[in-house]
Amino acid sequence: MAITKKEYDFVIIGSGLGGLACAYILASEGHSVIVLEKNHQIGGNLQVFSREKCIFDTGVHYIGSLDEGENLNQFFKYFGLMKKLKLKRMDEDGFDVIRFKDGKEFKHAQGYENFIATLTKQFPEEKNAIVSYCNAIKETCQQFPVYNLEIPNSSHVNNIALLSMNAYEHIAAITSNKLLQNVLAGTNGLYAGEKESTPWYVHALIMNSYLTGAYRLKDGGSQIAIHMSKSIKALGAEIYKRKEVVGANFKENGEIQEVILKSGEVVKGKKFISNVHPAITIDIFGENRFLKAYTKRIKGLKDTSSSFIVHLVFKENTFNYLNYNIYQVNIDDVWGTVNYNPKEWPQSYFVCTPANSKNETFAESMSVMTYMDSKETDQWADTHNTIANKNNRGADYEAFKKEKEEKVITVLEEQFPDIRLKIKSIYSTTPLTFRDYIGDKTGALYGIAKDNRNPLKTSINSRTKIKNLSLTGQNIVLHGVLGVTIGAFVTCFEFVDKHQLINKVKNS
């Protein structure tokens, strides 16, 4: 489909949730908007794929804060999503299960009172510490205005003392019980947590989210992108797939006049929003357009770890559906798994059985995710393979994947001894898969890693040196569905009255 030659008020690069949310907000306010997506499927980390009629999520395996009155629930009402989504509320008394090498299991229950009561049964002498931990989370969350649907004074939280608090150290200060420390931080795979650098606020915002309503999306997370795209188009905006932005033409005053697509087409705009990783955004628009110090900082920032995911298709009605996730940790310190020992890989993994609308009793499939350093796939780094641009990475790559799949299934058998008998087929994705589909150089799970040791360095402003170019996405505020949604609002505060916008969300 040819793009019209008109000049748009906003040209949005990338159709991840951040790009779609910005498109919806701006189109709702009467602006002309176009979204340009390089892949055959919109949604970024909301993308799904199908194997043998089973739908697998690529990035969104469960979401939080969806109980009535919670922040994401309210944002989704604003987007017109809540009545459209097929949701399954996860286990009330244990939506996440932290499991250790010795077989001991500990549950994270929904709701603060339930969370405290459940853990207190296994740590009766630690009740005060568990209560203090929950209070610390609540107090921290109150420091982030948009998270609480309040009007922010600025785009970023400026409490350096809060941003500098370390997650591991703060939990250790609450309780000296090493096992309880591990249980409280057991889901740090949600943010690729590192002992030395992960900020406490990242842990607090994410934990609060899931404690206030953990849900799975039946039949895949792509339904968010599908419903949002329909609403965006109904508002008069345009969305185009397979339209990769590779450069731009500029006005004499340094502002962007139009973006150049790989096809040779150009798209004119007054303002531009990039939902692409900041480092990739610099590559697209040219390093010479940004301050050298900014380019050096952005390109020098560390990304979070990538992952290897094994996707299993089960034989019909053989494996019971699990309405909870399992975080398996096979070493003594849950903070030590992201920087794993390759000889002992995988040292931890995440297990979920996707919810589907056809069968509530049995699981059709299972996804098993574990950390993988992108360096492990460096020998195939020059290859690219997507549906839009199909290529074969070669026999060595396939052999590498098969070897890793076998290691994951072998450790999985310790938990589910008869699982091999129930497997119909096996598929897997590597850091290269995420790199090619999401557009991140390392296939990072959650974009740029936040660092409490230098919080300002890893803080990315939505505004750039190019006056009519803004950023959005998981690097602006926080990753995840909630974090990216908040980030989109922060980006749009530059163009829409923030008081009116927040009130529209609150009154949805």
N, C-alpha and C positions, 0 to 999 in steps of 0.2 A: 504494500500500500504506500503510495507516494505521500510525502509530507507536504502540507500546504506551505505556500511561500510567505505567509503573514508573519508579522513580528509578534511574539508572545510576551505577555507580561512576565511570565516565569518559565524558564526552561530547566527542567529537573533531570539530572543525569543519574540514572540508576533507579530501579523500581523496588528496591528493598523496602521494608516497612517504613523507614525514615522518609524515603522519597514519596511513597504513597500517602503517608500521613500529611506531609507538607502539601502535596497536591490537593488533598481533600480540604485542608484548612483554607488554602489560598483560593481554590475554586469556589468554596462556600462563601467567600468574601467578595465574589464577583470578578476575580482576576482571570485572565485567559492563561491556561496552563498546558504545557506539553511535557510528558514523561518519556524519556528515551532509555530503553533497556537493551543491553547487548545480547542477552540470551534469548532462547526460544520460549522461556517461561518467566513470568514476573514473580517478584516476591523475595529475592535474595535468599536469606536463611529460612524463609517460609516455603521454599520450593520443596516439592515431593517428587518421588519417582516410583514407578510401579514395576514389580517383578512377579510374574505368575498371578496376576490379579490382586496382589497384596500391595498396599500403599505404605511407603516408608518416608518418614520425615528426614530431612537433611540436617535441620538445625533446631527446630522447636519441638521438643519431646513432651514438655508440659509447661504450663504457665500459672502464675499466681495472681493474687489480689483480685480475684473475680467474684468473690462473695458480694452480696448486695451491699452497696454503700462504700465498697473499697475503691481505691483510685483507678485501677485498670478497668474495673467494671464501669465506672463513670466515663472514662475516656472512650470505651467501646460503645457506650450509649450515645455519646456525642457523634461517633462515626456511624451510628445506626447498625452496629454489629450484634449487640447482645441477643436480639430476637432471631437472628439469622444463623448464628453459630451452633453447630452440633457439639455439645460439651458433655464430658463425663467427669463428675466430681470424684476425686481420688479418695482413697481410704481415710476416713475421719480419724481413725486411731493410729495411723501410720502410713502416710503417703510416701515417705522416704524411709528406707530401712538401711541403717549403717551396719555392715557385717564385716567381721574380722576373720583372720586366718584360722583362729581356733573355733570358729562356728558361732561365736556369740553374736547376737543381734540386738540392736537398739533402734527404737522407732521414734521418728519425728511426727508428732500428731498435729492435726489442724486446730488452730485456735490457741491462744496463749495459755489459758487455764488448762486445756487438755494436754498441751505440750509439757507444761510443768508437772501435772499429775502423772503423766505417763513415764517421764524420766525419773521422777521422784521414787517410783516403785522400784526402780533398779539402782537408784543412788539415794536411798533414804537420808543419809547423813549430809547430802549435798543440796537439800531443798533450797536453803537460803541462797546458795550460789546460783542455782538454776533460775530462781526468781530475779536475782540481781542481773543475770545475763539478759533475761527478757526485758527488764526495765532499761538496761543500757541500750538495747536495740531500739526500743520505743523512743527514748530520749534522743538518740542519734537521728532517727527518721524525722523528728520534728524540726531539725535544722535545715531541711531541704524543702523550700516552699512549694514548688510545682509538684513535688511528690505528694504533698498534702492538699493539692488543688488550691493553693494560696498564691497571691500575687507576689512575684519576686522583686526585690530591689535591684538586682543585677542578674546577669546570665549565669553567674557561677557563685557557689558558696565561698565566702572569703575567710572562713574560720580556719586559719592555717593550723591551729592546734588540733582541731578535729580531723582535718585532712591528713595530718601527720601521724595519727594514731595507727599503730600496727595491729592487724587482726589477731595474729598469733599471740603477741604480747598482751593484748587487752584481755583475751580469753584466759590466758595463763594467770593474769592478775585477779581474775574473778574466782578461779578455782585452781588449787594445786593438784587436784586429782587428774593424773595423766590420761586415764581412760575417759573420763568425762570431757576433758579437753578435746580428745580425738572424736568423741561422739558429737560434740557441739560444732566442730569444724569438719565433720565427716562428709558434708556435701560441697566441699570446696572445689570440686570439679565443675561446679556451676560458674566459677569465675577463674579457673586455672590458678588456684591460690598458691602463693609461694611464701614460705615462712618469713623471709627477710624483707619482703617488699609489699605484700598485699595490704591495702588500707583497711582499717576496721569498718569504715563507712560502707565500703563495697559489700562486705560480709553482712552488715546490718540491714542495708536496704534490700538485699536479695532475700535474706532469711525472713524478714518481715513480710515480703511479698508472698512467699509460699505459705507462711503460717496463717495468712488471711484469705485463703481460698485457692487451693491447688487443684488444677483441672487438666485433663487431657482433651485434645481436639479429636473427636471421632472422625476417622477417615482422613486425617492429615491436617497440618497447619496451613496448607495452601488455601483453605477456605477463607482465611482472613484476607489474603491478597485478592482472591476472586471476588468476594463481596465488596471489598473496598474499591477495586477497579471498576466494578459496575456502578457504584455510587459516584465515583469520580467522573466517569463518562456521562452519567445522568446530569451532572452539574455543568456539563459543557466542555470539560477538559479532554485532552487526547492522550492516549497511551500507545506507544509503538514498541514492538519487540524486534530483535535482531537489528538494532540501530546503535552501533557502537561509536561512542564519541572518542576521537583520536587527537583532536586539536582544536584550535580556535583562531579566529581573526579578531583583531583589536581595533578600537577607535584610537584617534590621536591622543585622547586624554587618558589612555591606559585601560579603559573599561572594555569588557568583552562586547563585541558586536554580534558575533555568531559563532556557534560551534560547528566543527567539521566532523562529519561521520566517515566511517571506514569506507562506505559506499561512494564517497565523494559528495554527497548531499551536504547542504548547510542548513542550519536552523537558527533564525534570528531571534533575539530576545532582549528585553530590557534588563532583566535580572536573571541570575543563574544560581542554581543550588546543586551542589554535588553530594550525592549519597554514596560516593566512592571513598575508599580509604584516603586519608589526607595525603599520604606519600604518592599514591597513584594520581590523585588530583593535581599535584604539582607537576608530575610527568606530562599530564594531558595539556595543561595550560602553559608549561614552560618554566623552568627554574628562574629564568631571568625576570619573570613577572613578580617574584616574591623576594623578600629580603633574604640575603645569604644566611643570616643567623637563624631565620625561621626555617628555611629549607634544611639547614644542617641539623637543627633540633628535631624536626619532624622525621627526617630520614634516619636519624640516629636513635629514635625511640624503639624500644623493644616491643615486639608483638607477643601476645600470649601464645602458649603452645598450640600446636595443631593436634589432630587426632586420627586414629585409625578406627573405623567402625565396621563391625561384622554384622551383616543383616541375614537373619535366618528365616527361611520359609518352612513352616511346620507341615507335617502330614495332617490331614484333616482330623480335627477333634482328638488330638493327642496331648496337647500341652495346655494346662489350665491358664486362663487369663489372670494376670497379676495386676490388681488395681493399685499398685504401688511400685516405686522404683527401688532398686537395690544398688547401694554404693559399696562395693567390695574392696577392702583394703587388706593387702597381704604383707604389709610391713608395719613396724611398730609406731611409725609417725605418719599421720595422714597428710602432713605437709611435705613429705618427702617423695611423693609419687610423681609430681610433675617433672622433676629432674631425675628421671629414672635411670637405673642401671640397665643398659641394653642387654646384658647377659641374663638378667632376671626378669626381663619384660614378658608380660605385663604385670606390674606390681599392684595395679588397681584397675578397676573397671566399673562402668555404669551399665545397668541392665534395665530395659523397659520393654513391655509388651504393648505395642500400639493398640489403642481402642478402635474398634470398628463397629459399625451399626448393624452388621449382619449376625454377629454371634457374641453374646455377652458372657458366655461360659468358657469358651475355649479361645486361645490366642491363635491368630493366623500366622503371626510372625514375632520376631524378637530382634531388637537392636542392642548390640553390645559395643560400648564406646570406651576406648582407652587412649591415653596420651600417646602421641607420636611426634617426635622432633622432625620438622620438615627436612632437616639435613639427611635423614634416612632415605629420602627419595631424590636427593640431589642429582644422581646419575641420569635421571629421566627429566630433569628440570627443563630441558629444551623442547619437550613434547607438550602438546596441548590437545585435549580431547573433550569436546562437549557435543551435544546433539546438533548444535548449530554448526560446529566445525569438527567433524568426526576424524579421529586419527587413532592408530594403534600404537601403543607405547612399546610393544614388543614382547617376546617370550620371557625375557629376563624379568620384566615388570610383573607379568602374570605369575611367574614362579615366586617372586618376592611376596606377592599378595597371598598366595596359597600357603607359603611358609608361616606367615603371620596369622592367617586364619586358623591354622592348625594349633598354634600356640594359644590363641584365645579360647578355642573350643576345649583344649586340654585343661586349662584352668577352670573353665566354666563347668566341666564335668565334676569338679570337686564339690560344687554346689548342687548340680543337677546330674547325678550319676548316669541316668539313662537318656540324657538329652540327644545323643547321637542317633538313637533309634527313632527319634521323633522328627529329625530334620529331613526335609524333602530336598532343599537346595540351599546353597550358600553364596552370598555376594559380599563385596567389601568396597570401602572407599578409603582413600589415603589423603595425605595433605595436598597432593596434586589435584585431586578431585575438587576439594574446597577452593583451592587457588583458582582453578579454571572457571568454576561456576559462580563464585562469590566475588572474585576480582581482587584478592589480597595476595601479595607476593609470596607469603609463607603458608597460606591456608590457615591462618590463625583462627582459633575458636572464637575469640571475643575481641578481635582488633588489638589496639594498643594496650599494653599492660599498665595499669595504674601503679604508682609507686609512692608509698607514704614517706619515703626518705627525701623525695623532691617532688611534692605534689603539684607545684606550679609547672614544672617541666612537662608533666604528662597531662596537663589540663589543656584541652583544645577548644579555642573560641570558635563560635560559629561564623564569625566575621573573618574575612581575609584581607590582605593588602590590596587585592583587586576589588575596587569599590562595589562592583555589582556581582561579586561571587561570594556565596555563603556555603557553609558546610552543614551537613546533617548526618545522622546515622549513629552507630554504636560508639563512636569515639568522642561524641560531644558531651554527653552526661554519663551514661552508663549503657552497657550492652543489655541484651535480652529484650523481650517484647515490651515490657514496661519502661525500661531505660531508654530504648530507642523512641518510643512514643513521646516520652517527656522531652527528649532531645529535639524532636520535630517541633514541638511547641516552643521550645527555647529559640530555635532557628526562626520560626515565624513571628516571634515577638518583635522582630526588627521591622516587620511589614504590616502587622495587625495590632490594634490596640489590645494589650495584654489583659487589661482589666475586663474588657468586654468578652474576650476569648475565654478566659478562665471562668467567667460567670456563665457563659454558654455551656461549658462542660459541666459545671456544678448543677445547672438547671435542666440538663438533658433528661 
